Amino acid sequence: MLLIKCPWCGARDQSEFSCHGEAHIARPENPAALDDAQWGDYVFFRSNPKGLHRERWMHAHGCRRWFNAARDTRSDRILATYKPFESPPKIKDQKSPAEKS
């Protein structure tokens, strides 16, 4: 069982949560001015890093509130969670034991 810390409810089982993609994506200021390629880039293309990734999550079977999580994509470990209006915590990108050498 993997526990995820909801910033409002505390640690709960992962089955209560759903991930909704990359966090901190700024909506275009003037969407009508974008051409189809630019709009497609905004809607469909996201980073897919190996390592630290900040994501939007929702406590779907709990308080139903949104929050952000910093997750290491190599280990699937959630390093921190924080409320949407808070600044992302500083997290040193950690390397897996195989990558340290």
N, CA, C and O of each residue as an XYZ file, in Angstrom:
404
protein
N       0.847     -1.179      0.000
C       0.000      0.000      0.000
C       0.893      1.243      0.000
O       1.803      1.380      0.818
N       0.609      2.125     -0.924
C       1.333      3.388     -1.023
C       0.484      4.471     -0.380
O      -0.699      4.605     -0.692
N       1.084      5.243      0.517
C       0.378      6.353      1.155
C       0.746      7.653      0.473
O       1.916      7.907      0.188
N      -0.245      8.467      0.214
C      -0.054      9.795     -0.357
C      -0.584     10.794      0.667
O      -1.669     10.614      1.220
N       0.191     11.848      0.913
C      -0.215     12.843      1.907
C      -1.033     13.949      1.237
O      -0.501     14.766      0.485
N      -2.323     13.956      1.523
C      -3.189     15.046      1.075
C      -2.859     16.250      1.952
O      -2.806     16.110      3.174
N      -2.635     17.442      1.364
C      -2.320     18.610      2.188
C      -3.442     19.002      3.159
O      -3.193     19.714      4.132
N      -4.668     18.545      2.902
C      -5.793     18.889      3.774
C      -6.168     17.743      4.727
O      -6.544     17.998      5.871
N      -6.071     16.496      4.276
C      -6.568     15.352      5.058
C      -5.471     14.502      5.696
O      -5.753     13.710      6.595
N      -4.250     14.652      5.253
C      -3.183     13.807      5.761
C      -2.978     12.577      4.886
O      -3.523     12.494      3.786
N      -2.200     11.631      5.373
C      -1.834     10.442      4.598
C      -3.035      9.522      4.407
O      -3.753      9.198      5.353
N      -3.230      9.115      3.160
C      -4.317      8.198      2.794
C      -3.785      7.208      1.746
O      -2.731      7.427      1.149
N      -4.525      6.126      1.536
C      -4.150      5.115      0.553
C      -4.212      5.686     -0.861
O      -5.075      6.509     -1.167
N      -3.305      5.252     -1.709
C      -3.223      5.779     -3.075
C      -4.502      5.564     -3.876
O      -4.764      6.309     -4.820
N      -5.297      4.570     -3.522
C      -6.535      4.299     -4.259
C      -7.546      5.439     -4.144
O      -8.501      5.491     -4.918
N      -7.351      6.350     -3.192
C      -8.260      7.485     -3.016
C      -7.934      8.646     -3.960
O      -8.704      9.604     -4.033
N      -6.814      8.582     -4.683
C      -6.323      9.724     -5.457
C      -6.327      9.443     -6.952
O      -6.297      8.292     -7.387
N      -6.365     10.512     -7.721
C      -6.188     10.394     -9.169
C      -5.246     11.497     -9.642
O      -5.316     12.640     -9.191
N      -4.370     11.119    -10.558
C      -3.391     12.052    -11.114
C      -3.954     12.654    -12.394
O      -4.579     11.957    -13.194
N      -3.732     13.941    -12.581
C      -4.283     14.637    -13.746
C      -3.223     15.380    -14.546
O      -3.511     16.418    -15.142
N      -2.010     14.865    -14.565
C      -0.991     15.404    -15.451
C      -0.095     16.448    -14.822
O      -0.108     16.680    -13.613
N       0.669     17.057    -15.676
C       1.706     18.006    -15.266
C       1.117     19.257    -14.609
O       0.103     19.791    -15.058
N       1.766     19.706    -13.552
C       1.333     20.916    -12.835
C       2.041     22.145    -13.404
O       3.020     22.031    -14.142
N       1.537     23.295    -13.052
C       2.143     24.590    -13.374
C       2.194     24.857    -14.884
O       3.159     25.435    -15.384
N       1.161     24.436    -15.598
C       1.036     24.734    -17.025
C       0.204     26.012    -17.138
O      -0.963     26.041    -16.748
N       0.806     27.044    -17.666
C       0.108     28.330    -17.782
C      -0.787     28.328    -19.027
O      -0.334     28.016    -20.128
N      -2.038     28.673    -18.838
C      -2.965     28.788    -19.966
C      -2.556     29.999    -20.802
O      -2.168     31.026    -20.247
N      -2.637     29.891    -22.131
C      -2.280     31.038    -22.972
C      -3.138     32.262    -22.638
O      -4.338     32.141    -22.393
N      -2.510     33.437    -22.630
C      -3.234     34.660    -22.289
C      -4.302     35.007    -23.317
O      -5.365     35.518    -22.964
N      -4.021     34.733    -24.580
C      -4.971     35.039    -25.640
C      -5.132     33.791    -26.521
O      -4.512     33.709    -27.580
N      -5.952     32.823    -26.102
C      -6.088     31.575    -26.851
C      -6.546     31.767    -28.297
O      -6.164     30.993    -29.174
N      -7.360     32.791    -28.551
C      -7.871     33.030    -29.901
C      -6.754     33.423    -30.873
O      -6.905     33.285    -32.086
N      -5.643     33.908    -30.338
C      -4.539     34.333    -31.205
C      -3.630     33.170    -31.609
O      -2.749     33.341    -32.452
N      -3.833     31.994    -31.020
C      -2.980     30.852    -31.339
C      -3.427     30.173    -32.619
O      -4.623     30.053    -32.886
N      -2.455     29.728    -33.412
C      -2.817     28.919    -34.578
C      -3.010     27.471    -34.113
O      -2.785     27.156    -32.945
N      -3.421     26.605    -35.022
C      -3.725     25.224    -34.642
C      -2.515     24.502    -34.055
O      -2.662     23.742    -33.098
N      -1.335     24.722    -34.601
C      -0.120     24.056    -34.103
C       0.207     24.518    -32.679
O       0.549     23.702    -31.822
N       0.103     25.817    -32.433
C       0.379     26.345    -31.092
C      -0.655     25.833    -30.081
O      -0.302     25.473    -28.958
N      -1.931     25.802    -30.481
C      -2.972     25.310    -29.584
C      -2.755     23.822    -29.303
O      -2.920     23.372    -28.169
N      -2.389     23.069    -30.324
C      -2.099     21.647    -30.163
C      -0.936     21.422    -29.210
O      -0.974     20.504    -28.391
N       0.100     22.254    -29.310
C       1.237     22.143    -28.387
C       0.785     22.365    -26.947
O       1.200     21.635    -26.046
N      -0.057     23.361    -26.728
C      -0.537     23.646    -25.372
C      -1.394     22.491    -24.831
O      -1.238     22.084    -23.680
N      -2.286     21.977    -25.657
C      -3.230     20.959    -25.192
C      -2.585     19.584    -25.010
O      -2.873     18.886    -24.038
N      -1.704     19.190    -25.954
C      -1.258     17.802    -25.988
C       0.166     17.535    -25.519
O       0.442     16.436    -25.039
N       1.064     18.475    -25.635
C       2.469     18.187    -25.347
C       2.859     18.594    -23.940
O       2.668     19.737    -23.524
N       3.410     17.632    -23.220
C       3.881     17.851    -21.856
C       5.273     17.258    -21.725
O       5.680     16.401    -22.509
N       5.987     17.728    -20.728
C       7.305     17.155    -20.488
C       7.110     15.756    -19.897
O       6.093     15.472    -19.264
N       8.070     14.921    -20.108
C       8.021     13.561    -19.581
C       9.410     13.249    -19.029
O      10.126     12.408    -19.572
N       9.787     13.936    -17.943
C      11.168     13.828    -17.469
C      11.467     12.512    -16.754
O      10.582     11.846    -16.217
N      12.716     12.182    -16.771
C      13.205     11.073    -15.958
C      13.723     11.717    -14.681
O      14.788     12.334    -14.680
N      12.984     11.576    -13.611
C      13.355     12.226    -12.358
C      12.209     13.050    -11.812
O      11.051     12.638    -11.872
N      12.536     14.213    -11.282
C      11.555     15.073    -10.621
C      10.503     15.593    -11.606
O      10.829     16.154    -12.653
N       9.245     15.391    -11.243
C       8.130     15.847    -12.066
C       7.052     16.373    -11.134
O       6.705     15.713    -10.154
N       6.523     17.542    -11.424
C       5.468     18.132    -10.596
C       4.129     17.895    -11.296
O       3.967     18.201    -12.477
N       3.173     17.341    -10.541
C       1.907     16.908    -11.119
C       0.723     17.447    -10.320
O       0.845     17.790     -9.144
N      -0.435     17.510    -11.000
C      -1.702     17.887    -10.353
C      -2.416     16.605     -9.948
O      -2.576     15.690    -10.756
N      -2.839     16.549     -8.704
C      -3.563     15.391     -8.189
C      -4.864     15.858     -7.566
O      -5.019     17.024     -7.201
N      -5.809     14.911     -7.452
C      -7.063     15.205     -6.776
C      -7.353     14.073     -5.787
O      -7.165     12.896     -6.097
N      -7.808     14.449     -4.604
C      -8.210     13.464     -3.599
C      -9.640     13.052     -3.938
O     -10.595     13.498     -3.302
N      -9.771     12.201     -4.944
C     -11.059     11.866     -5.542
C     -12.025     11.179     -4.582
O     -13.228     11.430     -4.642
N     -11.523     10.317     -3.698
C     -12.402      9.588     -2.772
C     -12.187     10.076     -1.344
O     -12.202      9.290     -0.396
N     -11.991     11.356     -1.208
C     -11.783     11.980      0.096
C     -12.385     13.368      0.068
O     -13.588     13.524     -0.139
N     -11.561     14.368      0.273
C     -12.040     15.756      0.339
C     -12.344     16.342     -1.039
O     -12.937     17.416     -1.136
N     -11.941     15.644     -2.109
C     -12.165     16.055     -3.501
C     -11.465     17.371     -3.849
O     -11.898     18.087     -4.753
N     -10.397     17.683     -3.141
C      -9.659     18.913     -3.406
C      -8.418     18.603     -4.243
O      -7.866     17.504     -4.200
N      -8.004     19.613     -5.002
C      -6.818     19.505     -5.847
C      -5.576     19.861     -5.044
O      -5.634     20.657     -4.107
N      -4.452     19.263     -5.422
C      -3.154     19.613     -4.856
C      -2.075     19.234     -5.859
O      -2.342     18.554     -6.850
N      -0.885     19.671     -5.596
C       0.257     19.337     -6.449
C       1.168     18.370     -5.718
O       1.256     18.378     -4.490
N       1.836     17.547     -6.486
C       2.787     16.580     -5.923
C       4.068     16.617     -6.734
O       4.042     16.726     -7.960
N       5.182     16.526     -6.038
C       6.486     16.368     -6.688
C       6.800     14.879     -6.620
O       6.921     14.313     -5.533
N       6.934     14.241     -7.796
C       7.122     12.799     -7.862
C       8.380     12.472     -8.645
O       8.677     13.111     -9.655
N       9.113     11.484     -8.181
C      10.282     10.985     -8.900
C       9.779      9.901     -9.847
O       9.326      8.847     -9.399
N       9.856     10.151    -11.148
C       9.324      9.209    -12.127
C      10.146      7.926    -12.215
O       9.664      6.914    -12.724
N      11.375      7.964    -11.725
C      12.201      6.745    -11.765
C      11.760      5.735    -10.717
O      11.788      4.530    -10.967
N      11.355      6.213     -9.554
C      10.989      5.314     -8.462
C       9.490      5.340     -8.168
O       9.005      4.524     -7.384
N       8.756      6.258     -8.780
C       7.333      6.485     -8.540
C       7.072      6.963     -7.111
O       5.952      6.863     -6.611
N       8.111      7.479     -6.463
C       8.002      7.957     -5.079
C       7.545      9.417     -5.059
O       8.095     10.251     -5.779
N       6.560      9.719     -4.251
C       6.114     11.100     -4.096
C       6.992     11.749     -3.041
O       7.035     11.308     -1.893
N       7.695     12.810     -3.446
C       8.667     13.466     -2.584
C       8.043     14.561     -1.728
O       8.523     14.838     -0.629
N       6.981     15.183     -2.221
C       6.316     16.261     -1.479
C       4.949     16.508     -2.087
O       4.726     16.246     -3.269
N       4.040     17.011     -1.273
C       2.748     17.479     -1.766
C       2.539     18.899     -1.234
O       3.039     19.255     -0.167
N       1.797     19.695     -1.991
C       1.559     21.081     -1.595
C       0.297     21.596     -2.255
O      -0.129     21.096     -3.296
N      -0.291     22.597     -1.635
C      -1.537     23.173     -2.128
C      -1.291     23.950     -3.419
O      -0.193     24.469     -3.625
N      -2.305     24.038     -4.300
C      -2.114     24.679     -5.603
C      -1.616     26.116     -5.551
O      -0.883     26.543     -6.443
N      -1.996     26.867     -4.530
C      -1.605     28.270     -4.453
C      -0.258     28.458     -3.767
O       0.229     29.585     -3.678
N       0.348     27.396     -3.287
C       1.654     27.477     -2.639
C       2.775     27.346     -3.666
O       2.596     26.731     -4.718
N       3.911     27.920     -3.357
C       5.087     27.762     -4.221
C       5.591     26.332     -4.117
O       5.519     25.724     -3.050
N       6.101     25.790     -5.219
C       6.640     24.428     -5.161
C       7.815     24.351     -4.195
O       8.671     25.235     -4.188
N       7.863     23.306     -3.385
C       9.002     23.172     -2.476
C      10.272     22.877     -3.256
O      10.236     22.247     -4.313
N      11.384     23.334     -2.727
C      12.664     23.045     -3.362
C      13.037     21.610     -3.031
O      13.103     21.222     -1.865
N      13.277     20.840     -4.067
C      13.629     19.434     -3.907
C      14.846     19.156     -4.770
O      14.853     19.422     -5.972
N      15.856     18.626     -4.143
C      17.050     18.264     -4.891
C      16.727     17.006     -5.689
O      16.272     16.009     -5.130
N      16.965     17.058     -7.001
C      16.705     15.905     -7.855
C      17.620     14.768     -7.430
O      18.844     14.886     -7.474
N      17.013     13.681     -7.023
C      17.775     12.543     -6.529
C      17.983     11.542     -7.646
O      17.076     11.296     -8.442
N      19.170     10.965     -7.711
C      19.449      9.947     -8.707
C      19.303      8.579     -8.086
O      19.543      8.388     -6.894
N      18.899      7.616     -8.925
C      18.790      6.248     -8.446
C      20.194      5.700     -8.210
O      21.154      6.228     -8.772
N      20.341      4.657     -7.394
C      21.672      4.100     -7.105
C      22.445      3.708     -8.366
O      23.667      3.855     -8.397
N      21.768      3.216     -9.402
C      22.448      2.821    -10.637
C      23.022      4.021    -11.380
O      24.031      3.896    -12.074
N      22.376      5.203    -11.238
C      22.817      6.386    -11.963
C      23.900      7.184    -11.228
O      24.516      8.072    -11.818
N      24.134      6.884     -9.966
C      25.119      7.641     -9.180
C      26.545      7.346     -9.607
O      27.420      8.195     -9.437
N      26.799      6.191    -10.147
C      28.170      5.853    -10.524
C      28.528      6.331    -11.902
O      29.653      6.118    -12.357
